[in-house]
């Protein structure tokens, strides 16, 4: 997974694996192989190339949790009936509520891991940041439940609606908010740049979501799940090959949109201090996009031999 000899942070696979074991996310060789194949350390180090070990490790931990939750919902049988999905997401929602009591690992194991992560990530961050993260992760849960409801009803979305929903289910916006903490580059909130910062974040989520759909295409087809290529092929009445070409063209255009927004933000007249803060944040978003695309090109997360749903967990929390 990682090479600690060439990694300036000193982060290696054993650190990530040790944490995943302690949380109960990994409990057997199957889980270890799956975690190794994901190569999430590569994603975190590329997103934070100059960060200290603690920040990179916290970023990897979040990435592991996010992937495990996503796979539990998509591949773990939670899409079949409403009760199991609601039972799974309700404790996660409770963690996000202001003043929430710690989740018990026996009753809500994934919520216990989320509590662990939130407590460590929120240290030193203002209440406004905490509220924004909670809203973004709750919106991911809302969108995921909506996606599952559509799947159960065998409702097929048109491309425009699929794109809007995919932006919310990819979990890039909550992860980017985590990176504000681990990358020490808080979101700049200013009326002069708010709309462009929002567009920058949306463009990142779109690019990552669509690139993810290209990478996971074969796996999604086996699972009977729509993705961008399937939706394009259905809407245009074209072959999968042509749909993939159009998806790549959409990604290329969205990357041009992203670059234009970056340039517009960097040229916005702001006081010197705010301009520097904005520059750090924009640089963080650019780096995260580059890291995500690189990771999607090398991860084996979607390989058939490792793409099995995570086993139920019973964390042992410190």
C-alpha positions as CSV (number, residue, x, y, z in Angstrom):
1,X,0.0,0.0,0.0
2,X,2.4,2.7,1.2
3,X,6.2,2.9,1.2
4,X,7.2,4.5,4.5
5,X,10.8,4.8,3.3
6,X,9.8,7.2,0.6
7,X,6.9,8.9,2.4
8,X,8.0,12.2,4.2
9,X,5.0,11.8,6.6
10,X,6.2,8.3,7.7
11,X,2.7,7.0,7.2
12,X,2.5,3.3,6.2
13,X,-0.2,0.7,5.7
14,X,0.3,-0.9,9.1
15,X,-0.8,2.4,10.8
16,X,-4.0,2.5,8.7
17,X,-4.7,-1.2,9.2
18,X,-4.1,-0.9,12.9
19,X,-6.7,1.9,13.2
20,X,-9.2,0.0,11.0
21,X,-8.8,-3.1,13.2
22,X,-9.2,-1.1,16.4
23,X,-12.4,0.4,15.1
24,X,-13.7,-3.0,13.9
25,X,-13.8,-1.9,10.3
26,X,-11.4,-4.7,9.4
27,X,-11.7,-8.0,11.3
28,X,-10.3,-10.7,8.9
29,X,-8.0,-11.3,5.9
30,X,-10.8,-10.4,3.5
31,X,-11.0,-6.9,5.0
32,X,-7.3,-6.5,5.0
33,X,-7.0,-7.4,1.4
34,X,-9.9,-5.0,0.6
35,X,-8.3,-2.1,2.5
36,X,-4.9,-2.7,0.9
37,X,-6.5,-2.8,-2.6
38,X,-8.2,0.6,-2.0
39,X,-4.8,2.4,-1.7
40,X,-6.5,5.2,0.3
41,X,-3.1,6.2,1.7
42,X,-2.1,7.3,-1.9
43,X,-5.2,9.5,-2.0
44,X,-4.5,11.2,1.3
45,X,-0.8,11.7,0.7
46,X,-1.5,13.2,-2.8
47,X,-4.2,15.5,-1.4
48,X,-1.8,16.7,1.4
49,X,1.7,16.5,0.0
50,X,3.2,18.8,2.6
51,X,1.2,17.7,5.6
52,X,2.4,16.2,8.9
53,X,1.7,12.5,9.6
54,X,-1.2,13.1,12.0
55,X,-3.1,15.1,9.4
56,X,-2.5,12.6,6.6
57,X,-3.5,9.7,8.9
58,X,-6.8,11.4,9.9
59,X,-7.5,12.0,6.2
60,X,-7.0,8.4,5.4
61,X,-9.2,7.3,8.3
62,X,-12.0,9.5,7.0
63,X,-11.5,8.0,3.5
64,X,-11.7,4.5,4.9
65,X,-14.9,5.2,6.8
66,X,-16.5,6.9,3.8
67,X,-15.7,4.0,1.5
68,X,-16.9,1.4,4.0
69,X,-20.2,3.2,4.6
70,X,-20.8,3.6,0.8
71,X,-20.0,-0.1,0.2
72,X,-22.3,-1.2,3.0
73,X,-25.2,0.6,1.5
74,X,-24.5,-0.2,-2.2
75,X,-23.2,-3.7,-1.8
76,X,-24.3,-4.8,1.7
77,X,-28.0,-5.6,1.1
78,X,-29.3,-2.4,2.7
79,X,-31.0,-1.4,-0.6
80,X,-33.4,-4.3,-0.5
81,X,-35.9,-3.0,2.1
82,X,-36.4,0.3,3.8
83,X,-36.1,-0.8,7.5
84,X,-32.4,-2.0,7.3
85,X,-31.3,1.2,5.5
86,X,-33.1,3.5,7.9
87,X,-31.7,1.5,10.9
88,X,-28.3,2.0,9.4
89,X,-28.5,5.8,8.7
90,X,-30.5,6.9,11.7
91,X,-27.6,6.5,14.2
92,X,-25.3,8.3,11.8
93,X,-27.8,11.2,11.7
94,X,-27.9,11.3,15.5
95,X,-24.1,11.8,15.6
96,X,-24.5,14.9,13.5
97,X,-27.1,16.6,15.8
98,X,-25.8,19.4,18.0
99,X,-25.0,18.1,21.5
100,X,-25.4,14.4,20.4
101,X,-24.4,11.8,23.0
102,X,-21.7,9.4,21.9
103,X,-23.0,6.4,19.9
104,X,-22.6,3.0,21.5
105,X,-20.5,0.6,19.4
106,X,-22.9,-2.3,20.2
107,X,-26.1,-0.6,18.9
108,X,-24.6,1.5,16.2
109,X,-21.1,0.5,15.3
110,X,-20.6,2.8,12.2
111,X,-22.0,5.7,14.2
112,X,-19.5,5.0,16.9
113,X,-16.7,5.3,14.3
114,X,-18.2,8.5,13.0
115,X,-18.3,9.9,16.5
116,X,-14.6,9.0,17.0
117,X,-13.7,10.8,13.7
118,X,-15.9,13.9,14.3
119,X,-14.5,14.4,17.8
120,X,-10.9,14.4,16.5
121,X,-11.6,16.4,13.4
122,X,-13.6,19.2,15.1
123,X,-10.8,20.0,17.6
124,X,-9.9,23.6,17.2
125,X,-12.5,24.2,14.5
126,X,-15.2,26.8,14.9
127,X,-18.9,25.9,15.5
128,X,-19.7,27.2,12.0
129,X,-17.4,24.6,10.5
130,X,-18.9,21.8,12.6
131,X,-22.4,22.8,11.5
132,X,-21.5,22.9,7.9
133,X,-19.9,19.5,8.0
134,X,-23.0,18.1,9.7
135,X,-25.3,19.6,7.0
136,X,-23.1,18.2,4.2
137,X,-22.9,14.7,5.6
138,X,-26.6,14.7,6.4
139,X,-27.3,15.8,2.8
140,X,-25.2,12.8,1.6
141,X,-27.4,10.5,3.7
142,X,-30.5,12.2,2.3
143,X,-29.3,11.8,-1.3
144,X,-28.3,8.1,-0.7
145,X,-31.7,7.3,0.7
146,X,-33.3,9.0,-2.2
147,X,-31.1,7.0,-4.6
148,X,-32.0,3.8,-2.9
149,X,-35.7,4.6,-3.0
150,X,-35.5,5.2,-6.7
151,X,-33.7,1.9,-7.2
152,X,-36.3,0.0,-5.3
153,X,-39.1,1.6,-7.3
154,X,-37.2,0.9,-10.5
155,X,-37.3,4.6,-11.4
156,X,-34.7,5.7,-13.9
157,X,-33.6,9.3,-13.8
158,X,-32.9,11.4,-16.8
159,X,-29.4,12.6,-17.2
160,X,-29.9,16.1,-15.7
161,X,-31.5,14.7,-12.6
162,X,-28.9,12.0,-12.3
163,X,-26.1,14.5,-12.4
164,X,-27.7,16.6,-9.6
165,X,-28.2,13.6,-7.4
166,X,-24.7,12.2,-8.1
167,X,-23.1,15.4,-6.9
168,X,-24.6,14.7,-3.5
169,X,-23.9,11.0,-3.3
170,X,-20.2,11.1,-4.1
171,X,-19.3,12.4,-0.6
172,X,-16.7,14.7,-2.0
173,X,-18.1,17.8,-0.3
174,X,-18.0,16.4,3.2
175,X,-14.5,15.1,2.5
176,X,-13.4,18.4,1.2
177,X,-14.6,20.0,4.4
178,X,-12.6,17.5,6.4
179,X,-9.6,18.6,4.3
180,X,-10.1,22.2,5.5
181,X,-9.1,20.9,8.9
182,X,-6.3,18.5,7.9
183,X,-5.0,20.8,5.2
184,X,-5.2,23.9,7.3
185,X,-7.0,25.9,4.6
186,X,-10.5,26.9,5.8
187,X,-13.3,27.8,3.4
188,X,-13.3,31.5,2.7
189,X,-16.8,32.9,3.2
190,X,-17.2,36.3,1.6
191,X,-20.0,37.7,-0.5
192,X,-17.5,38.6,-3.2
193,X,-16.5,35.0,-3.8
194,X,-19.3,32.9,-2.3
195,X,-21.0,31.9,-5.6
196,X,-17.7,31.0,-7.3
197,X,-16.5,29.0,-4.3
198,X,-19.8,27.1,-4.4
199,X,-19.3,26.5,-8.2
200,X,-15.7,25.3,-7.6
201,X,-16.9,22.8,-5.0
202,X,-19.7,21.6,-7.2
203,X,-17.4,21.2,-10.2
204,X,-15.0,19.1,-8.0
205,X,-17.9,16.9,-6.9
206,X,-19.1,16.5,-10.5
207,X,-15.7,15.6,-11.9
208,X,-15.0,13.1,-9.1
209,X,-18.4,11.5,-9.3
210,X,-18.3,11.1,-13.1
211,X,-14.7,9.8,-13.1
212,X,-15.7,7.4,-10.3
213,X,-18.6,6.2,-12.5
214,X,-16.2,5.4,-15.3
215,X,-13.9,3.5,-13.0
216,X,-16.7,1.5,-11.3
217,X,-18.8,0.9,-14.5
218,X,-18.5,-2.9,-14.7
219,X,-19.1,-3.3,-11.0
220,X,-22.2,-1.1,-11.1
221,X,-23.6,-3.1,-14.0
222,X,-23.2,-6.3,-12.0
223,X,-24.9,-4.7,-9.1
224,X,-27.8,-3.4,-11.2
225,X,-27.0,0.2,-10.3
226,X,-27.2,3.2,-12.6
227,X,-24.1,5.3,-13.3
228,X,-23.3,8.1,-15.7
229,X,-22.4,5.8,-18.6
230,X,-25.6,3.7,-18.2
231,X,-27.8,6.8,-18.0
232,X,-26.2,8.4,-21.1
233,X,-26.6,5.2,-23.1
234,X,-30.2,4.9,-22.1
235,X,-31.1,8.5,-22.8
236,X,-29.2,8.7,-26.1
237,X,-30.0,5.2,-27.2
238,X,-26.3,4.6,-27.9
239,X,-23.8,1.9,-27.2
240,X,-21.8,1.7,-23.9
241,X,-18.6,2.6,-25.8
242,X,-20.2,5.8,-27.2
243,X,-21.7,6.6,-23.8
244,X,-18.2,6.3,-22.2
245,X,-16.8,8.7,-24.8
246,X,-19.6,11.2,-24.0
247,X,-18.9,10.8,-20.3
248,X,-15.2,11.6,-20.9
249,X,-16.2,14.7,-22.9
250,X,-18.4,15.8,-20.0
251,X,-15.5,15.4,-17.6
252,X,-13.2,17.4,-19.9
253,X,-15.7,20.2,-20.1
254,X,-16.3,20.2,-16.4
255,X,-12.5,20.4,-15.8
256,X,-12.5,23.5,-18.1
257,X,-15.2,25.0,-16.0
258,X,-13.2,24.2,-12.9
259,X,-10.1,25.9,-14.3
260,X,-12.1,29.0,-15.3
261,X,-13.5,29.3,-11.8
262,X,-10.1,28.9,-10.3
263,X,-8.8,31.8,-12.4
264,X,-11.8,33.9,-11.6
265,X,-11.3,33.4,-7.9
266,X,-7.6,34.1,-8.0
267,X,-8.2,37.4,-9.8
268,X,-11.0,38.6,-7.5
269,X,-9.9,41.8,-5.7
270,X,-9.8,41.2,-2.0
271,X,-7.8,42.6,0.9
272,X,-4.3,41.0,1.1
273,X,-5.1,38.7,4.0
274,X,-8.3,37.4,2.6
275,X,-6.7,36.9,-0.8
276,X,-4.0,34.7,0.8
277,X,-6.7,32.7,2.6
278,X,-8.6,32.2,-0.6
279,X,-5.5,31.2,-2.4
280,X,-4.7,28.5,0.1
281,X,-8.3,27.2,-0.1
282,X,-8.3,27.2,-3.9
283,X,-5.0,25.4,-3.9
284,X,-6.3,22.8,-1.5
285,X,-9.3,22.1,-3.8
286,X,-7.0,21.9,-6.9
287,X,-4.7,19.5,-5.1
288,X,-7.6,17.3,-4.0
289,X,-9.1,17.1,-7.5
290,X,-5.7,16.0,-8.8
291,X,-5.3,13.5,-6.0
292,X,-8.7,12.0,-6.6
293,X,-8.3,11.5,-10.3
294,X,-4.9,10.0,-9.7
295,X,-6.3,7.6,-7.1
296,X,-9.2,6.6,-9.3
297,X,-6.7,5.6,-12.0
298,X,-4.8,3.3,-9.7
299,X,-7.2,2.0,-7.0
300,X,-8.3,-1.6,-7.1
301,X,-11.4,-0.8,-5.1
302,X,-13.7,-1.9,-7.9
303,X,-11.8,-5.1,-8.8
304,X,-14.1,-8.1,-8.7
305,X,-11.9,-10.1,-6.4
306,X,-12.0,-7.4,-3.7
307,X,-15.3,-5.8,-4.3
308,X,-17.3,-7.5,-1.6
309,X,-19.3,-5.7,1.0
310,X,-17.6,-5.0,4.3
311,X,-18.5,-7.4,7.2
312,X,-20.6,-6.1,10.1
313,X,-18.4,-4.4,12.6
314,X,-18.1,-4.3,16.4
315,X,-15.5,-1.5,17.2
316,X,-13.3,-1.5,20.2
317,X,-13.0,2.2,20.8
318,X,-10.2,3.8,22.9
